[in-house]
């Protein structure tokens, strides 16, 4: 352990804490370093070490170092350090102090956030919405954008994919008369990727907003929050927190290689559930986010080739887009404060015909070939968690796969490590 800290400025670990109900303990998992998540919530806690060299720098510049709390010291160290904190897997920090188990804080859908959004870049956003016989669900989607979105520099591009429903055609005619809305005709068989790529060519905005026609705005600052994170250096695709109409979670980020090719994290949990380490109420990085509500800069979308029309006409095209963006050196972000309803697959329906099932099998095969989703588990999914469920359940097979976890006592290590400093 002492050798490890020589090569890294900050090293952090998973923890095992007493619950106050002997002999039961709670394992607190941290996992891959995520600066976005850490900027919102200290998910590492006190289970970390700072290198003697970095601690000397802090001691020389911060006279009140002794009085800093553990989380304040860590935040200061992260700011000053020249490298990212290093996650040391396979090691557990044991503490006999009862673990803090905060009760979930109820957060109503649409509640306002305290984040200051006044500085966001006022880029034009082109909100692209494909539809076919969307009818009432399309009206609910478009009207909620027009009536509830506080950010006003946007346009809506509706792409009509061979609608023949009287209500839908009437709505499209009405919407085409509004200044903020354009209606395009896509008179070809349904191909979600091709429809969006087609619409992007007509987009006036420097930012694209891909949106399903079965999505409904809840919070009026949803677009502002997403733009805030899109404007951060290195941001790629930015996704939202989507809820079923009954308030359960539909989307809180996409996990690749778990429970199949790719699935939504914490699906069906209550909207006010905090999640382990407050994952469900903290904006954070994700390998992928759903295109049911996704922002991306138009230039980046075009740079990576947009959605894959050839191999992924219906499913996984958003995951593929996010992975291409990630491969290009950008980070995808899930925004906890951007909350919308998603009436999932209301407009498209399910794959039931032999042709649809064959197409779905081909899309899975492509993802496996291109991204090895059947072999590689998501980097943001802790290696000790089960790969068969998108709920955070520890798999003891995974825990012991790399050997028996090592228990360490941080106070004794720190005493040896910092003997010459204090």
GULUMLUM-523334 format. One line per field, with one value per residue (C-alpha): residue number from 1; z, x, y. Coordinates in steps of 0.1 Angstrom, whole numbers, always signed. Each point is the difference from the previous one (the first is absolute). Layout:
! GULUMLUM-523334
num <- (NUM	...) .
pz <- (Z	...) .
px <- (X	...) .
py <- (Y	...) .
This chain:
! GULUMLUM-523334
num <- (1	2	3	4	5	6	7	8	9	10	11	12	13	14	15	16	17	18	19	20	21	22	23	24	25	26	27	28	29	30	31	32	33	34	35	36	37	38	39	40	41	42	43	44	45	46	47	48	49	50	51	52	53	54	55	56	57	58	59	60	61	62	63	64	65	66	67	68	69	70	71	72	73	74	75	76	77	78	79	80	81	82	83	84	85	86	87	88	89	90	91	92	93	94	95	96	97	98	99	100	101	102	103	104	105	106	107	108	109	110	111	112	113	114	115	116	117	118	119	120	121	122	123	124	125	126	127	128	129	130	131	132	133	134	135	136	137	138	139	140	141	142	143	144	145	146	147	148	149	150	151	152	153	154	155	156	157	158	159	160	161	162	163	164	165	166	167	168	169	170	171	172	173	174	175	176	177	178	179	180	181	182	183	184	185	186	187	188	189	190	191	192	193	194	195	196	197	198	199	200	201	202	203	204	205	206	207	208	209	210	211	212	213	214	215	216	217	218	219	220	221	222	223	224	225	226	227	228	229	230	231	232	233	234	235	236	237	238	239	240	241	242	243	244	245	246	247	248	249	250	251	252	253	254	255	256	257	258	259	260	261	262	263	264	265	266	267	268	269	270	271	272	273	274	275	276	277	278	279	280	281	282	283	284	285	286	287	288	289	290	291	292	293	294	295	296	297	298	299	300	301	302	303	304	305	306	307	308	309	310	311	312	313	314	315	316	317	318	319	320	321	322	323	324	325	326	327	328	329	330	331	332	333	334	335	336	337	338	339	340	341	342	343	344	345	346	347	348	349	350	351	352	353	354	355	356	357	358	359	360	361	362	363	364	365	366	367	368	369	370	371	372	373	374	375	376	377	378	379	380	381	382	383	384	385	386	387	388	389	390	391	392	393	394	395	396	397	398	399	400	401	402	403	404	405	406	407	408	409	410	411	412	413	414	415	416	417	418	419	420	421	422) .
pz <- (+0	+8	-33	-18	+14	-13	-35	+5	+17	+12	+4	+11	+9	+6	+36	+24	+29	+31	+0	+38	-3	+6	-19	-31	-20	-30	-30	-15	-36	-18	-33	-30	+6	-12	+3	-10	+27	+26	-8	+10	+29	+19	-7	+12	+36	+24	-16	-17	+3	-11	-10	+23	-28	-6	+37	+5	-28	+17	+34	-13	-17	+24	+36	+12	-15	+35	+4	-34	+0	-19	-30	-1	+0	-28	-21	+5	-9	-32	-10	+6	-13	-35	-6	+5	+32	-5	+9	+17	-6	+21	+32	+27	+28	+31	+25	+32	+1	-10	-37	-7	-16	-9	-7	-36	-5	-20	-31	-20	-38	-14	+33	-7	+5	+17	-28	-15	-37	-8	-17	-25	-37	-18	-30	-22	+6	-28	+17	-24	+5	-24	+0	-18	+10	+33	+5	+36	+14	-26	+11	+36	-8	-22	+21	+32	-17	-12	+33	+26	-14	+16	-25	-31	-27	-16	-31	-4	-30	-4	-24	-13	-9	-22	+24	-12	+32	-3	+35	-6	-35	+15	+28	-24	-22	+30	+13	-34	+4	+32	-3	+23	-19	-34	-13	-24	-20	+2	-25	+5	+23	+36	+9	+31	-8	-36	+11	+25	-24	-26	+24	+12	-35	+4	+35	+6	+35	+11	+26	-9	+23	-9	+15	-2	-7	+31	+24	+21	+17	+38	+13	-19	+4	-16	-31	+20	+22	-30	-18	+32	-1	-38	+3	+23	-16	-14	+1	-27	+3	+29	+11	+24	+29	-15	+20	-8	+4	+34	+13	-3	-17	-37	-7	+23	-23	-22	+11	-27	+3	+29	-1	-38	-25	+18	+25	+21	+35	+30	-23	+18	+32	+16	-13	+36	+7	+6	-12	+13	+5	-11	-36	-9	+13	-12	-35	-11	-30	-18	-28	-18	+3	-19	-31	+13	+14	-10	-7	-22	-19	-37	-10	+22	-12	-35	+9	+12	-28	+18	+6	-17	-27	-15	+30	+27	-16	+32	+32	+16	-24	+29	+19	-31	-4	+36	-3	-32	+18	+30	-24	-15	+34	+15	+31	+1	+29	+16	+16	+31	+0	-35	+6	-26	-4	-26	-11	-13	-35	-1	-36	-14	+20	+6	-23	-7	-37	-13	-20	+31	+21	-27	-2	+38	+0	-27	+21	+30	-21	-14	+35	+11	-30	+1	+37	+16	+23	+9	+13	+15	+30	+2	+14	+23	+13	+31	-8	+31	-11	-18	-38	-2	+16	-4	+37	+20	+15	+12	-17	+23	-30	-14	+34	+3	-37	+5	+34	+36	+7	+22	+32	+10	+30	-13	+33	+5	-36	+2	+32	-17	-32	+16	+29	-15	-9	+33) .
px <- (+0	+29	+15	-33	-3	+35	-13	-33	-9	-34	-11	-35	-17	-33	-11	-17	-18	-16	-38	-4	-17	+29	+12	-16	+19	-7	+24	+3	+12	+17	+14	+14	+10	-27	+8	-35	-16	+26	-6	-37	+5	+30	-6	+35	-5	+30	+14	+30	+37	+19	+36	+26	+12	-34	-8	+32	-11	-33	+15	+23	-28	-30	+8	-33	+5	-4	-35	-13	-26	+7	-22	+14	+36	-8	-16	+30	+24	-20	+2	+38	+10	+16	-17	-34	-6	+8	-27	+16	-23	+1	+7	-25	+4	-16	-15	-18	-19	-36	-6	-20	-32	-19	-37	-10	-10	-32	+5	-31	+3	+4	+15	+23	+37	+23	+26	+8	-8	+4	+34	-10	+9	-32	+5	-29	-13	-17	-24	-5	-32	-9	-36	-24	-37	+11	-33	-8	+34	+17	-22	+9	+37	+1	-24	+20	+32	-17	-17	+25	+35	+16	+30	-14	+27	-12	-18	-21	+4	-28	+7	-32	+7	-30	-27	-36	-19	-24	+9	+37	-2	-22	+25	+29	-18	-7	+36	+15	-16	+20	+33	+18	-10	+8	-15	+20	-13	+19	-19	+20	-2	+6	+37	+6	+37	-7	-29	+21	+30	-23	-14	+35	+8	-28	+9	+9	+13	+36	-15	-22	-27	-12	-34	-27	-35	-12	+21	-17	+18	-4	+25	+3	+38	+6	+16	+21	+14	+10	+16	+19	+17	+4	+19	+27	+33	+1	-38	-14	-36	-21	-31	-29	-18	-31	-30	-29	-33	-5	+33	+23	+34	+2	+34	+29	+29	+7	+23	+17	+7	-23	-32	+4	+15	-9	-26	-13	+14	-24	-30	-34	+14	-20	+9	+8	+24	+35	+20	+33	+23	-29	+4	-36	+1	+35	+10	+28	+19	-15	+12	-33	-33	-32	-9	-36	+14	+36	+20	+32	+18	-8	+36	+8	-30	+12	+36	-8	-24	-33	-23	+7	-26	+14	+5	-22	-32	-21	+18	+33	+8	+2	+23	+22	+0	+11	+28	+13	+0	+18	+25	+7	+11	-32	-20	-37	-20	-33	-17	-20	-17	-15	-32	-26	-26	+5	-30	+25	-6	-35	+4	+22	-13	+18	+18	-25	+2	+26	+16	+2	+15	+26	+9	+4	+23	+21	+3	+12	+25	+14	+4	+18	+23	+7	+2	+4	-30	-3	+36	+7	-20	-6	+29	-25	-15	+20	+18	-14	-36	-20	+1	-34	-20	-2	-8	+32	+3	+34	+10	+23	+13	+13	+13	+23	+8	+32	+8	-11	-5	+26	-11	+21	+1	+5	+9	+30	+11	-3	+20	+29	-4	-1	+24	+26	-26	-19) .
py <- (+0	+24	-8	+7	+35	+9	-3	+19	+33	-13	-36	-9	-33	-17	-2	-24	+16	-13	+6	+0	-34	-25	-20	+17	+25	+22	+0	+34	-1	+29	-12	+19	+36	+24	+37	+10	-21	+11	+37	-7	-24	-14	-37	-10	+10	-5	-31	+15	+7	+31	-4	+16	+22	+15	+3	+20	+24	+4	+5	+27	+20	-7	+10	-13	-35	-16	+13	-11	-28	-32	+10	+36	-14	-23	+27	+22	-28	-8	+37	+3	-35	-2	-34	-16	-21	-37	-26	-30	-30	-31	+19	+8	+26	-14	+24	-10	+33	-5	+8	+31	-11	+32	-5	+8	+36	+3	+20	+8	-3	+35	+15	+29	-4	+25	-2	+34	-2	+36	-5	-27	+6	+11	-22	-8	-36	-19	-24	-29	-21	-28	-11	-23	+3	+15	+16	+9	-11	+23	+29	-6	+0	+31	+20	-7	+12	+32	+7	-11	+5	+31	+0	+16	-2	-31	-13	-32	-22	-25	-28	-17	-36	-9	+10	-8	+8	+29	+15	-2	+16	+28	+6	+1	+25	+22	-3	+9	+35	+7	+20	-25	-31	-15	-32	-22	-30	-33	-23	-32	-31	+7	+3	+20	+6	+11	+23	+19	+2	+14	+27	+10	+12	+26	+10	+37	-5	-7	-23	-30	-13	-35	-5	-28	+11	-19	+22	+27	+29	+3	+25	+33	+2	-35	+15	+25	-27	-21	+29	+9	-34	-1	+33	-16	-9	-35	-6	-23	-13	+13	-19	+6	-17	-16	-12	-22	+18	-18	+16	-30	+4	-8	+13	+9	-7	-30	-29	-19	-37	-5	-21	-3	+24	+32	+9	+29	+4	-2	-5	-2	+16	+28	+35	+11	-29	+14	-30	-13	+30	+22	-12	+8	+35	+10	+10	-23	-15	-30	-22	+7	+18	-6	+21	+2	+33	+8	+31	+1	+27	-3	+1	-30	-19	+4	-7	-35	-7	+5	-30	-33	-4	-32	-22	+16	+13	-3	-11	+8	+28	+24	-22	-4	+38	+5	-26	+16	+34	-16	-16	+34	+12	+16	-8	-7	+14	-9	+31	-7	+34	-3	-19	-11	-26	-28	-20	-27	-14	+13	+11	-27	-30	-33	-24	-28	-10	-25	+28	+23	-28	-7	+36	+2	-30	+16	+32	-20	-19	+33	+14	-31	+1	+37	+7	-34	+6	-37	+0	+34	+14	+37	+20	+19	-32	-12	-32	-16	+5	-27	+1	-16	+29	+38	+2	+5	-35	-13	-33	-19	-19	+33	+11	-31	-2	+19	-16	+6	+38	+15	+18	+30	+23	+35	+17	-22	+4	+38	+0	-17	+20	+34	-5	+24	+27	+4) .
